Amino acid sequence: MIKIYTDGACKGNPGPGGWGAIIMGIEGKVEIHGGDRDTTNNRMEMTAVIEALKNINQQSDCHLTVFTDSTYVLKGMTEWIAGWKKNNWISSTKKPVKNKDLWLILDLLVSKYDIDWVWVKGHSGHPENERADSLANIGVDELLQQ
């Protein structure tokens, strides 16, 4: 089983943002981070999960648990995405789904795995979530120093 902890950060919304992820598996722990000059907090939360899934070198039958403090990502993947696909990416408010480009990538990546989605309260002292938050902020800071 692999555990993934993710977080996103944004300095302004929209504005420069960063993402961070921790991947904990049989081989140990891997930490990754990055950023984008013009983004939103939700896009960074999604990107953290996408980049973590891209970094997994396991067979498709591998079981994953993704921990996120983003209800947007959690509900998007567990409650909303099936309806969006059924309704041609139109939301319940009859508007195009925001961040469709990232939802399409995420949907493709998660289809390869058996995934449990777990919400963790942000900034509540959960060590891996706090580290993912730090990595996301490093992603923003490195971007702003360029």
N, CA, C and O atoms as a GROMACS GRO file, in nm:
protein
  584
    1MET      N    1   0.084  -0.118   0.000
    1MET     CA    2   0.000   0.000   0.000
    1MET      C    3   0.088   0.125   0.000
    1MET      O    4   0.193   0.129   0.064
    2ILE      N    5   0.044   0.224  -0.072
    2ILE     CA    6   0.114   0.352  -0.081
    2ILE      C    7   0.026   0.460  -0.022
    2ILE      O    8  -0.095   0.465  -0.048
    3LYS      N    9   0.086   0.546   0.058
    3LYS     CA   10   0.015   0.661   0.115
    3LYS      C   11   0.070   0.788   0.051
    3LYS      O   12   0.191   0.805   0.037
    4ILE      N   13  -0.023   0.876   0.011
    4ILE     CA   14   0.014   1.002  -0.052
    4ILE      C   15  -0.049   1.115   0.028
    4ILE      O   16  -0.169   1.114   0.056
    5TYR      N   17   0.033   1.212   0.064
    5TYR     CA   18  -0.014   1.332   0.135
    5TYR      C   19   0.011   1.451   0.044
    5TYR      O   20   0.122   1.469  -0.007
    6THR      N   21  -0.092   1.533   0.023
    6THR     CA   22  -0.078   1.644  -0.072
    6THR      C   23  -0.129   1.774  -0.013
    6THR      O   24  -0.211   1.776   0.079
    7ASP      N   25  -0.078   1.884  -0.068
    7ASP     CA   26  -0.128   2.016  -0.031
    7ASP      C   27  -0.092   2.115  -0.140
    7ASP      O   28   0.002   2.095  -0.217
    8GLY      N   29  -0.168   2.223  -0.143
    8GLY     CA   30  -0.144   2.332  -0.235
    8GLY      C   31  -0.143   2.463  -0.158
    8GLY      O   32  -0.200   2.473  -0.050
    9ALA      N   33  -0.077   2.563  -0.216
    9ALA     CA   34  -0.071   2.695  -0.153
    9ALA      C   35  -0.074   2.800  -0.262
    9ALA      O   36  -0.028   2.777  -0.374
   10CYS      N   37  -0.128   2.916  -0.230
   10CYS     CA   38  -0.136   3.024  -0.327
   10CYS      C   39  -0.115   3.157  -0.255
   10CYS      O   40  -0.174   3.181  -0.149
   11LYS      N   41  -0.030   3.242  -0.311
   11LYS     CA   42  -0.008   3.376  -0.258
   11LYS      C   43  -0.096   3.470  -0.340
   11LYS      O   44  -0.053   3.525  -0.442
   12GLY      N   45  -0.219   3.487  -0.294
   12GLY     CA   46  -0.320   3.552  -0.376
   12GLY      C   47  -0.398   3.442  -0.445
   12GLY      O   48  -0.345   3.334  -0.468
   13ASN      N   49  -0.521   3.467  -0.477
   13ASN     CA   50  -0.603   3.363  -0.538
   13ASN      C   51  -0.697   3.428  -0.641
   13ASN      O   52  -0.809   3.465  -0.606
   14PRO      N   53  -0.654   3.442  -0.765
   14PRO     CA   54  -0.535   3.381  -0.827
   14PRO      C   55  -0.406   3.456  -0.793
   14PRO      O   56  -0.407   3.569  -0.744
   15GLY      N   57  -0.297   3.388  -0.823
   15GLY     CA   58  -0.164   3.442  -0.800
   15GLY      C   59  -0.062   3.332  -0.812
   15GLY      O   60  -0.094   3.223  -0.859
   16PRO      N   61   0.061   3.358  -0.770
   16PRO     CA   62   0.161   3.252  -0.772
   16PRO      C   63   0.127   3.145  -0.668
   16PRO      O   64   0.084   3.176  -0.557
   17GLY      N   65   0.148   3.020  -0.706
   17GLY     CA   66   0.111   2.911  -0.617
   17GLY      C   67   0.211   2.799  -0.619
   17GLY      O   68   0.298   2.792  -0.707
   18GLY      N   69   0.198   2.711  -0.521
   18GLY     CA   70   0.286   2.595  -0.512
   18GLY      C   71   0.209   2.472  -0.469
   18GLY      O   72   0.098   2.482  -0.416
   19TRP      N   73   0.268   2.359  -0.492
   19TRP     CA   74   0.210   2.231  -0.451
   19TRP      C   75   0.320   2.145  -0.389
   19TRP      O   76   0.438   2.160  -0.420
   20GLY      N   77   0.278   2.056  -0.302
   20GLY     CA   78   0.371   1.964  -0.240
   20GLY      C   79   0.306   1.830  -0.217
   20GLY      O   80   0.185   1.821  -0.196
   21ALA      N   81   0.387   1.725  -0.221
   21ALA     CA   82   0.334   1.591  -0.198
   21ALA      C   83   0.441   1.503  -0.135
   21ALA      O   84   0.560   1.517  -0.161
   22ILE      N   85   0.394   1.412  -0.053
   22ILE     CA   86   0.479   1.310   0.007
   22ILE      C   87   0.422   1.175  -0.036
   22ILE      O   88   0.302   1.149  -0.022
   23ILE      N   89   0.508   1.090  -0.089
   23ILE     CA   90   0.469   0.956  -0.133
   23ILE      C   91   0.541   0.858  -0.042
   23ILE      O   92   0.664   0.852  -0.040
   24MET      N   93   0.464   0.780   0.033
   24MET     CA   94   0.522   0.683   0.126
   24MET      C   95   0.485   0.543   0.081
   24MET      O   96   0.368   0.504   0.081
   25GLY      N   97   0.588   0.467   0.042
   25GLY     CA   98   0.564   0.332  -0.006
   25GLY      C   99   0.667   0.235   0.048
   25GLY      O  100   0.738   0.265   0.144
   26ILE      N  101   0.674   0.121  -0.015
   26ILE     CA  102   0.764   0.015   0.028
   26ILE      C  103   0.910   0.061   0.020
   26ILE      O  104   0.991   0.026   0.106
   27GLU      N  105   0.942   0.139  -0.084
   27GLU     CA  106   1.080   0.184  -0.103
   27GLU      C  107   1.119   0.299  -0.011
   27GLU      O  108   1.235   0.340  -0.011
   28GLY      N  109   1.026   0.351   0.065
   28GLY     CA  110   1.055   0.464   0.152
   28GLY      C  111   0.970   0.585   0.119
   28GLY      O  112   0.858   0.572   0.069
   29LYS      N  113   1.024   0.703   0.147
   29LYS     CA  114   0.948   0.827   0.132
   29LYS      C  115   1.011   0.914   0.025
   29LYS      O  116   1.133   0.930   0.019
   30VAL      N  117   0.926   0.972  -0.059
   30VAL     CA  118   0.969   1.066  -0.161
   30VAL      C  119   0.890   1.195  -0.141
   30VAL      O  120   0.769   1.192  -0.122
   31GLU      N  121   0.960   1.308  -0.145
   31GLU     CA  122   0.895   1.438  -0.135
   31GLU      C  123   0.915   1.512  -0.266
   31GLU      O  124   1.026   1.516  -0.321
   32ILE      N  125   0.806   1.572  -0.317
   32ILE     CA  126   0.813   1.648  -0.442
   32ILE      C  127   0.738   1.780  -0.423
   32ILE      O  128   0.649   1.790  -0.339
   33HIS      N  129   0.776   1.879  -0.502
   33HIS     CA  130   0.707   2.008  -0.497
   33HIS      C  131   0.731   2.084  -0.626
   33HIS      O  132   0.821   2.052  -0.704
   34GLY      N  133   0.649   2.186  -0.647
   34GLY     CA  134   0.663   2.270  -0.765
   34GLY      C  135   0.571   2.389  -0.752
   34GLY      O  136   0.509   2.411  -0.648
   35GLY      N  137   0.563   2.467  -0.859
   35GLY     CA  138   0.479   2.585  -0.853
   35GLY      C  139   0.437   2.635  -0.990
   35GLY      O  140   0.479   2.582  -1.093
   36ASP      N  141   0.354   2.737  -0.988
   36ASP     CA  142   0.301   2.799  -1.110
   36ASP      C  143   0.285   2.948  -1.081
   36ASP      O  144   0.238   2.987  -0.974
   37ARG      N  145   0.324   3.030  -1.177
   37ARG     CA  146   0.320   3.176  -1.156
   37ARG      C  147   0.180   3.234  -1.148
   37ARG      O  148   0.159   3.332  -1.077
   38ASP      N  149   0.086   3.177  -1.219
   38ASP     CA  150  -0.050   3.233  -1.223
   38ASP      C  151  -0.149   3.119  -1.208
   38ASP      O  152  -0.178   3.048  -1.305
   39THR      N  153  -0.201   3.101  -1.088
   39THR     CA  154  -0.284   2.985  -1.060
   39THR      C  155  -0.382   3.015  -0.948
   39THR      O  156  -0.394   3.130  -0.904
   40THR      N  157  -0.450   2.911  -0.901
   40THR     CA  158  -0.542   2.924  -0.787
   40THR      C  159  -0.509   2.816  -0.685
   40THR      O  160  -0.437   2.721  -0.714
   41ASN      N  161  -0.562   2.833  -0.566
   41ASN     CA  162  -0.538   2.732  -0.463
   41ASN      C  163  -0.593   2.596  -0.505
   41ASN      O  164  -0.529   2.494  -0.482
   42ASN      N  165  -0.711   2.594  -0.567
   42ASN     CA  166  -0.769   2.466  -0.609
   42ASN      C  167  -0.684   2.397  -0.715
   42ASN      O  168  -0.668   2.275  -0.712
   43ARG      N  169  -0.631   2.474  -0.808
   43ARG     CA  170  -0.546   2.414  -0.912
   43ARG      C  171  -0.418   2.355  -0.850
   43ARG      O  172  -0.370   2.251  -0.894
   44MET      N  173  -0.365   2.421  -0.749
   44MET     CA  174  -0.245   2.369  -0.683
   44MET      C  175  -0.276   2.244  -0.602
   44MET      O  176  -0.195   2.151  -0.597
   45GLU      N  177  -0.392   2.239  -0.538
   45GLU     CA  178  -0.433   2.118  -0.465
   45GLU      C  179  -0.444   2.000  -0.562
   45GLU      O  180  -0.398   1.890  -0.533
   46MET      N  181  -0.505   2.024  -0.678
   46MET     CA  182  -0.519   1.919  -0.779
   46MET      C  183  -0.384   1.878  -0.836
   46MET      O  184  -0.357   1.759  -0.855
   47THR      N  185  -0.300   1.977  -0.863
   47THR     CA  186  -0.169   1.948  -0.921
   47THR      C  187  -0.085   1.863  -0.827
   47THR      O  188  -0.010   1.777  -0.873
   48ALA      N  189  -0.096   1.886  -0.698
   48ALA     CA  190  -0.022   1.805  -0.601
   48ALA      C  191  -0.057   1.657  -0.615
   48ALA      O  192   0.031   1.572  -0.614
   49VAL      N  193  -0.186   1.628  -0.629
   49VAL     CA  194  -0.229   1.488  -0.645
   49VAL      C  195  -0.182   1.434  -0.779
   49VAL      O  196  -0.131   1.322  -0.787
   50ILE      N  197  -0.199   1.512  -0.884
   50ILE     CA  198  -0.158   1.469  -1.018
   50ILE      C  199  -0.009   1.435  -1.020
   50ILE      O  200   0.030   1.328  -1.069
   51GLU      N  201   0.074   1.524  -0.969
   51GLU     CA  202   0.218   1.501  -0.972
   51GLU      C  203   0.258   1.381  -0.885
   51GLU      O  204   0.350   1.307  -0.920
   52ALA      N  205   0.191   1.364  -0.773
   52ALA     CA  206   0.220   1.246  -0.690
   52ALA      C  207   0.186   1.118  -0.765
   52ALA      O  208   0.265   1.023  -0.765
   53LEU      N  209   0.070   1.114  -0.829
   53LEU     CA  210   0.031   0.994  -0.904
   53LEU      C  211   0.126   0.968  -1.020
   53LEU      O  212   0.154   0.852  -1.052
   54LYS      N  213   0.175   1.073  -1.084
   54LYS     CA  214   0.272   1.056  -1.193
   54LYS      C  215   0.404   0.997  -1.143
   54LYS      O  216   0.476   0.935  -1.219
   55ASN      N  217   0.434   1.017  -1.016
   55ASN     CA  218   0.561   0.971  -0.959
   55ASN      C  219   0.555   0.830  -0.904
   55ASN      O  220   0.656   0.779  -0.854
   56ILE      N  221   0.441   0.766  -0.911
   56ILE     CA  222   0.428   0.630  -0.858
   56ILE      C  223   0.472   0.530  -0.964
   56ILE      O  224   0.426   0.535  -1.078
   57ASN      N  225   0.560   0.442  -0.925
   57ASN     CA  226   0.612   0.341  -1.017
   57ASN      C  227   0.561   0.203  -0.980
   57ASN      O  228   0.639   0.108  -0.969
   58GLN      N  229   0.432   0.191  -0.960
   58GLN     CA  230   0.373   0.064  -0.918
   58GLN      C  231   0.280   0.011  -1.026
   58GLN      O  232   0.241   0.082  -1.119
   59GLN      N  233   0.246  -0.115  -1.012
   59GLN     CA  234   0.150  -0.176  -1.103
   59GLN      C  235   0.011  -0.116  -1.080
   59GLN      O  236  -0.016  -0.059  -0.974
   60SER      N  237  -0.074  -0.130  -1.178
   60SER     CA  238  -0.206  -0.068  -1.171
   60SER      C  239  -0.296  -0.130  -1.064
   60SER      O  240  -0.398  -0.070  -1.028
   61ASP      N  241  -0.261  -0.247  -1.014
   61ASP     CA  242  -0.345  -0.307  -0.910
   61ASP      C  243  -0.304  -0.262  -0.770
   61ASP      O  244  -0.355  -0.314  -0.671
   62CYS      N  245  -0.214  -0.169  -0.762
   62CYS     CA  246  -0.164  -0.119  -0.634
   62CYS      C  247  -0.273  -0.038  -0.562
   62CYS      O  248  -0.347   0.037  -0.625
   63HIS      N  249  -0.280  -0.056  -0.431
   63HIS     CA  250  -0.377   0.019  -0.350
   63HIS      C  251  -0.312   0.147  -0.297
   63HIS      O  252  -0.203   0.143  -0.240
   64LEU      N  253  -0.380   0.259  -0.317
   64LEU     CA  254  -0.330   0.388  -0.271
   64LEU      C  255  -0.428   0.451  -0.174
   64LEU      O  256  -0.550   0.430  -0.184
   65THR      N  257  -0.375   0.528  -0.080
   65THR     CA  258  -0.457   0.614   0.004
   65THR      C  259  -0.405   0.755  -0.015
   65THR      O  260  -0.287   0.783   0.009
   66VAL      N  261  -0.493   0.845  -0.059
   66VAL     CA  262  -0.457   0.985  -0.079
   66VAL      C  263  -0.517   1.066   0.034
   66VAL      O  264  -0.638   1.064   0.057
   67PHE      N  265  -0.430   1.137   0.105
   67PHE     CA  266  -0.472   1.224   0.214
   67PHE      C  267  -0.465   1.368   0.165
   67PHE      O  268  -0.361   1.412   0.116
   68THR      N  269  -0.575   1.441   0.179
   68THR     CA  270  -0.580   1.580   0.135
   68THR      C  271  -0.662   1.663   0.233
   68THR      O  272  -0.755   1.613   0.297
   69ASP      N  273  -0.626   1.789   0.244
   69ASP     CA  274  -0.708   1.879   0.325
   69ASP      C  275  -0.802   1.960   0.236
   69ASP      O  276  -0.868   2.053   0.283
   70SER      N  277  -0.807   1.925   0.109
   70SER     CA  278  -0.892   1.995   0.012
   70SER      C  279  -1.025   1.922  -0.006
   70SER      O  280  -1.030   1.814  -0.065
   71THR      N  281  -1.132   1.982   0.044
   71THR     CA  282  -1.264   1.923   0.019
   71THR      C  283  -1.299   1.931  -0.129
   71THR      O  284  -1.376   1.849  -0.178
   72TYR      N  285  -1.244   2.029  -0.199
   72TYR     CA  286  -1.267   2.042  -0.344
   72TYR      C  287  -1.215   1.918  -0.417
   72TYR      O  288  -1.286   1.860  -0.499
   73VAL      N  289  -1.093   1.878  -0.387
   73VAL     CA  290  -1.037   1.759  -0.450
   73VAL      C  291  -1.112   1.634  -0.404
   73VAL      O  292  -1.150   1.550  -0.485
   74LEU      N  293  -1.132   1.622  -0.274
   74LEU     CA  294  -1.198   1.504  -0.219
   74LEU      C  295  -1.338   1.485  -0.277
   74LEU      O  296  -1.370   1.378  -0.328
   75LYS      N  297  -1.421   1.588  -0.269
   75LYS     CA  298  -1.558   1.575  -0.321
   75LYS      C  299  -1.559   1.565  -0.472
   75LYS      O  300  -1.642   1.494  -0.530
   76GLY      N  301  -1.467   1.635  -0.537
   76GLY     CA  302  -1.458   1.624  -0.682
   76GLY      C  303  -1.437   1.481  -0.726
   76GLY      O  304  -1.500   1.435  -0.821
   77MET      N  305  -1.347   1.411  -0.658
   77MET     CA  306  -1.315   1.274  -0.698
   77MET      C  307  -1.414   1.170  -0.646
   77MET      O  308  -1.432   1.066  -0.709
   78THR      N  309  -1.478   1.196  -0.534
   78THR     CA  310  -1.565   1.094  -0.474
   78THR      C  311  -1.714   1.119  -0.496
   78THR      O  312  -1.794   1.026  -0.486
   79GLU      N  313  -1.753   1.242  -0.526
   79GLU     CA  314  -1.895   1.273  -0.539
   79GLU      C  315  -1.934   1.337  -0.672
   79GLU      O  316  -2.037   1.302  -0.729
   80TRP      N  317  -1.853   1.428  -0.722
   80TRP     CA  318  -1.896   1.512  -0.834
   80TRP      C  319  -1.856   1.463  -0.972
   80TRP      O  320  -1.931   1.482  -1.068
   81ILE      N  321  -1.740   1.399  -0.985
   81ILE     CA  322  -1.684   1.374  -1.118
   81ILE      C  323  -1.773   1.284  -1.203
   81ILE      O  324  -1.781   1.305  -1.324
   82ALA      N  325  -1.838   1.187  -1.144
   82ALA     CA  326  -1.926   1.098  -1.224
   82ALA      C  327  -2.038   1.179  -1.288
   82ALA      O  328  -2.069   1.158  -1.406
   83GLY      N  329  -2.097   1.270  -1.214
   83GLY     CA  330  -2.203   1.355  -1.268
   83GLY      C  331  -2.151   1.451  -1.374
   83GLY      O  332  -2.218   1.474  -1.475
   84TRP      N  333  -2.033   1.506  -1.352
   84TRP     CA  334  -1.975   1.596  -1.451
   84TRP      C  335  -1.953   1.524  -1.583
   84TRP      O  336  -1.984   1.577  -1.690
   85LYS      N  337  -1.900   1.403  -1.577
   85LYS     CA  338  -1.876   1.327  -1.700
   85LYS      C  339  -2.009   1.294  -1.768
   85LYS      O  340  -2.021   1.304  -1.890
   86LYS      N  341  -2.106   1.254  -1.689
   86LYS     CA  342  -2.238   1.220  -1.743
   86LYS      C  343  -2.303   1.341  -1.810
   86LYS      O  344  -2.373   1.327  -1.911
   87ASN      N  345  -2.280   1.460  -1.753
   87ASN     CA  346  -2.341   1.584  -1.804
   87ASN      C  347  -2.247   1.662  -1.895
   87ASN      O  348  -2.262   1.784  -1.910
   88ASN      N  349  -2.150   1.593  -1.955
   88ASN     CA  350  -2.057   1.656  -2.048
   88ASN      C  351  -1.983   1.774  -1.986
   88ASN      O  352  -1.967   1.879  -2.048
   89TRP      N  353  -1.937   1.754  -1.863
   89TRP     CA  354  -1.857   1.852  -1.789
   89TRP      C  355  -1.930   1.983  -1.763
   89TRP      O  356  -1.872   2.091  -1.766
   90ILE      N  357  -2.060   1.970  -1.738
   90ILE     CA  358  -2.142   2.083  -1.693
   90ILE      C  359  -2.177   2.057  -1.547
   90ILE      O  360  -2.218   1.947  -1.511
   91SER      N  361  -2.159   2.160  -1.464
   91SER     CA  362  -2.181   2.145  -1.320
   91SER      C  363  -2.330   2.150  -1.287
   91SER      O  364  -2.414   2.173  -1.374
   92SER      N  365  -2.360   2.128  -1.161
   92SER     CA  366  -2.500   2.133  -1.115
   92SER      C  367  -2.558   2.273  -1.126
   92SER      O  368  -2.680   2.291  -1.123
   93THR      N  369  -2.471   2.374  -1.139
   93THR     CA  370  -2.518   2.512  -1.158
   93THR      C  371  -2.532   2.547  -1.306
   93THR      O  372  -2.551   2.663  -1.342
   94LYS      N  373  -2.522   2.444  -1.391
   94LYS     CA  374  -2.538   2.457  -1.536
   94LYS      C  375  -2.426   2.538  -1.602
   94LYS      O  376  -2.444   2.594  -1.710
   95LYS      N  377  -2.311   2.542  -1.538
   95LYS     CA  378  -2.194   2.611  -1.592
   95LYS      C  379  -2.084   2.509  -1.619
   95LYS      O  380  -2.082   2.403  -1.558
   96PRO      N  381  -1.993   2.542  -1.712
   96PRO     CA  382  -1.882   2.450  -1.735
   96PRO      C  383  -1.802   2.428  -1.606
   96PRO      O  384  -1.781   2.520  -1.528
   97VAL      N  385  -1.759   2.305  -1.586
   97VAL     CA  386  -1.680   2.270  -1.468
   97VAL      C  387  -1.547   2.344  -1.472
   97VAL      O  388  -1.476   2.342  -1.572
   98LYS      N  389  -1.515   2.410  -1.361
   98LYS     CA  390  -1.386   2.479  -1.351
   98LYS      C  391  -1.275   2.375  -1.341
   98LYS      O  392  -1.292   2.268  -1.283
   99ASN      N  393  -1.163   2.409  -1.399
   99ASN     CA  394  -1.043   2.324  -1.395
   99ASN      C  395  -1.062   2.191  -1.466
   99ASN      O  396  -1.002   2.090  -1.428
  100LYS      N  397  -1.146   2.191  -1.569
  100LYS     CA  398  -1.174   2.067  -1.643
  100LYS      C  399  -1.045   2.002  -1.692
  100LYS      O  400  -1.032   1.880  -1.690
  101ASP      N  401  -0.949   2.084  -1.737
  101ASP     CA  402  -0.824   2.029  -1.788
  101ASP      C  403  -0.754   1.941  -1.684
  101ASP      O  404  -0.703   1.834  -1.716
  102LEU      N  405  -0.753   1.986  -1.559
  102LEU     CA  406  -0.689   1.908  -1.454
  102LEU      C  407  -0.775   1.790  -1.409
  102LEU      O  408  -0.722   1.684  -1.377
  103TRP      N  409  -0.907   1.808  -1.407
  103TRP     CA  410  -0.996   1.696  -1.370
  103TRP      C  411  -0.980   1.582  -1.470
  103TRP      O  412  -0.981   1.465  -1.431
  104LEU      N  413  -0.964   1.614  -1.599
  104LEU     CA  414  -0.946   1.509  -1.700
  104LEU      C  415  -0.818   1.431  -1.676
  104LEU      O  416  -0.816   1.308  -1.684
  105ILE      N  417  -0.710   1.502  -1.644
  105ILE     CA  418  -0.582   1.435  -1.615
  105ILE      C  419  -0.595   1.350  -1.490
  105ILE      O  420  -0.552   1.234  -1.487
  106LEU      N  421  -0.653   1.408  -1.387
  106LEU     CA  422  -0.669   1.335  -1.260
  106LEU      C  423  -0.754   1.211  -1.279
  106LEU      O  424  -0.723   1.104  -1.225
  107ASP      N  425  -0.862   1.224  -1.354
  107ASP     CA  426  -0.951   1.110  -1.378
  107ASP      C  427  -0.877   0.997  -1.449
  107ASP      O  428  -0.895   0.880  -1.416
  108LEU      N  429  -0.795   1.031  -1.546
  108LEU     CA  430  -0.717   0.930  -1.617
  108LEU      C  431  -0.617   0.862  -1.524
  108LEU      O  432  -0.603   0.740  -1.526
  109LEU      N  433  -0.547   0.940  -1.444
  109LEU     CA  434  -0.448   0.883  -1.353
  109LEU      C  435  -0.510   0.795  -1.246
  109LEU      O  436  -0.456   0.688  -1.216
  110VAL      N  437  -0.620   0.836  -1.188
  110VAL     CA  438  -0.680   0.756  -1.080
  110VAL      C  439  -0.743   0.628  -1.133
  110VAL      O  440  -0.763   0.533  -1.057
  111SER      N  441  -0.774   0.624  -1.262
  111SER     CA  442  -0.836   0.503  -1.318
  111SER      C  443  -0.740   0.384  -1.315
  111SER      O  444  -0.782   0.269  -1.331
  112LYS      N  445  -0.612   0.410  -1.294
  112LYS     CA  446  -0.511   0.304  -1.292
  112LYS      C  447  -0.499   0.234  -1.157
  112LYS      O  448  -0.434   0.130  -1.146
  113TYR      N  449  -0.560   0.292  -1.054
  113TYR     CA  450  -0.537   0.244  -0.918
  113TYR      C  451  -0.667   0.225  -0.840
  113TYR      O  452  -0.772   0.279  -0.876
  114ASP      N  453  -0.656   0.149  -0.733
  114ASP     CA  454  -0.761   0.138  -0.632
  114ASP      C  455  -0.724   0.243  -0.527
  114ASP      O  456  -0.625   0.228  -0.456
  115ILE      N  457  -0.806   0.348  -0.516
  115ILE     CA  458  -0.770   0.461  -0.430
  115ILE      C  459  -0.876   0.486  -0.324
  115ILE      O  460  -0.996   0.490  -0.353
  116ASP      N  461  -0.829   0.503  -0.201
  116ASP     CA  462  -0.912   0.556  -0.093
  116ASP      C  463  -0.875   0.702  -0.076
  116ASP      O  464  -0.758   0.738  -0.073
  117TRP      N  465  -0.977   0.786  -0.065
  117TRP     CA  466  -0.957   0.930  -0.045
  117TRP      C  467  -0.989   0.964   0.100
  117TRP      O  468  -1.096   0.929   0.150
  118VAL      N  469  -0.896   1.031   0.167
  118VAL     CA  470  -0.913   1.063   0.309
  118VAL      C  471  -0.892   1.213   0.329
  118VAL      O  472  -0.790   1.268   0.288
  119TRP      N  473  -0.989   1.277   0.393
  119TRP     CA  474  -0.975   1.419   0.426
  119TRP      C  475  -0.906   1.432   0.560
  119TRP      O  476  -0.940   1.363   0.656
  120VAL      N  477  -0.809   1.523   0.566
  120VAL     CA  478  -0.744   1.557   0.692
  120VAL      C  479  -0.760   1.707   0.713
  120VAL      O  480  -0.751   1.785   0.618
  121LYS      N  481  -0.783   1.747   0.834
  121LYS     CA  482  -0.797   1.889   0.864
  121LYS      C  483  -0.662   1.957   0.849
  121LYS      O  484  -0.562   1.916   0.909
  122GLY      N  485  -0.658   2.062   0.767
  122GLY     CA  486  -0.535   2.135   0.746
  122GLY      C  487  -0.491   2.211   0.870
  122GLY      O  488  -0.574   2.255   0.950
  123HIS      N  489  -0.361   2.226   0.884
  123HIS     CA  490  -0.302   2.306   0.992
  123HIS      C  491  -0.349   2.260   1.130
  123HIS      O  492  -0.373   2.340   1.220
  124SER      N  493  -0.362   2.128   1.144
  124SER     CA  494  -0.410   2.072   1.271
  124SER      C  495  -0.304   1.986   1.340
  124SER      O  496  -0.333   1.914   1.435
  125GLY      N  497  -0.181   1.995   1.292
  125GLY     CA  498  -0.073   1.921   1.356
  125GLY      C  499  -0.047   1.783   1.300
  125GLY      O  500   0.036   1.710   1.354
  126HIS      N  501  -0.117   1.744   1.192
  126HIS     CA  502  -0.091   1.614   1.128
  126HIS      C  503   0.046   1.624   1.060
  126HIS      O  504   0.062   1.703   0.967
  127PRO      N  505   0.145   1.546   1.103
  127PRO     CA  506   0.283   1.566   1.056
  127PRO      C  507   0.301   1.564   0.904
  127PRO      O  508   0.366   1.651   0.848
  128GLU      N  509   0.243   1.465   0.838
  128GLU     CA  510   0.261   1.456   0.692
  128GLU      C  511   0.187   1.568   0.619
  128GLU      O  512   0.237   1.620   0.520
  129ASN      N  513   0.069   1.604   0.668
  129ASN     CA  514  -0.003   1.715   0.606
  129ASN      C  515   0.073   1.846   0.626
  129ASN      O  516   0.080   1.929   0.536
  130GLU      N  517   0.129   1.864   0.743
  130GLU     CA  518   0.208   1.985   0.770
  130GLU      C  519   0.331   1.989   0.679
  130GLU      O  520   0.368   2.096   0.630
  131ARG      N  521   0.394   1.874   0.656
  131ARG     CA  522   0.510   1.869   0.567
  131ARG      C  523   0.469   1.896   0.423
  131ARG      O  524   0.540   1.968   0.351
  132ALA      N  525   0.357   1.841   0.379
  132ALA     CA  526   0.308   1.869   0.244
  132ALA      C  527   0.280   2.018   0.228
  132ALA      O  528   0.308   2.076   0.123
  133ASP      N  529   0.226   2.081   0.331
  133ASP     CA  530   0.202   2.225   0.330
  133ASP      C  531   0.334   2.301   0.318
  133ASP      O  532   0.345   2.396   0.241
  134SER      N  533   0.434   2.258   0.392
  134SER     CA  534   0.566   2.322   0.384
  134SER      C  535   0.625   2.308   0.243
  134SER      O  536   0.682   2.402   0.189
  135LEU      N  537   0.610   2.189   0.184
  135LEU     CA  538   0.660   2.167   0.048
  135LEU      C  539   0.588   2.258  -0.052
  135LEU      O  540   0.651   2.311  -0.143
  136ALA      N  541   0.457   2.274  -0.035
  136ALA     CA  542   0.381   2.363  -0.124
  136ALA      C  543   0.432   2.506  -0.112
  136ALA      O  544   0.446   2.576  -0.213
  137ASN      N  545   0.460   2.549   0.008
  137ASN     CA  546   0.512   2.684   0.028
  137ASN      C  547   0.654   2.700  -0.026
  137ASN      O  548   0.691   2.807  -0.074
  138ILE      N  549   0.734   2.593  -0.018
  138ILE     CA  550   0.866   2.595  -0.080
  138ILE      C  551   0.850   2.612  -0.231
  138ILE      O  552   0.925   2.686  -0.295
  139GLY      N  553   0.750   2.543  -0.289
  139GLY     CA  554   0.724   2.556  -0.432
  139GLY      C  555   0.695   2.700  -0.472
  139GLY      O  556   0.744   2.746  -0.574
  140VAL      N  557   0.616   2.770  -0.392
  140VAL     CA  558   0.586   2.911  -0.420
  140VAL      C  559   0.712   2.995  -0.402
  140VAL      O  560   0.745   3.076  -0.488
  141ASP      N  561   0.780   2.975  -0.291
  141ASP     CA  562   0.898   3.056  -0.261
  141ASP      C  563   1.007   3.041  -0.367
  141ASP      O  564   1.067   3.140  -0.408
  142GLU      N  565   1.032   2.919  -0.413
  142GLU     CA  566   1.132   2.898  -0.517
  142GLU      C  567   1.092   2.968  -0.646
  142GLU      O  568   1.176   3.024  -0.716
  143LEU      N  569   0.964   2.965  -0.677
  143LEU     CA  570   0.914   3.031  -0.796
  143LEU      C  571   0.935   3.182  -0.788
  143LEU      O  572   0.977   3.244  -0.886
  144LEU      N  573   0.907   3.239  -0.674
  144LEU     CA  574   0.918   3.384  -0.656
  144LEU      C  575   1.063   3.431  -0.652
  144LEU      O  576   1.090   3.549  -0.675
  145GLN      N  577   1.156   3.341  -0.622
  145GLN     CA  578   1.298   3.377  -0.618
  145GLN      C  579   1.364   3.372  -0.755
  145GLN      O  580   1.478   3.416  -0.770
  146GLN      N  581   1.295   3.319  -0.853
  146GLN     CA  582   1.353   3.307  -0.988
  146GLN      C  583   1.356   3.441  -1.058
  146GLN      O  584   1.402   3.450  -1.172
   0.00000   0.00000   0.00000
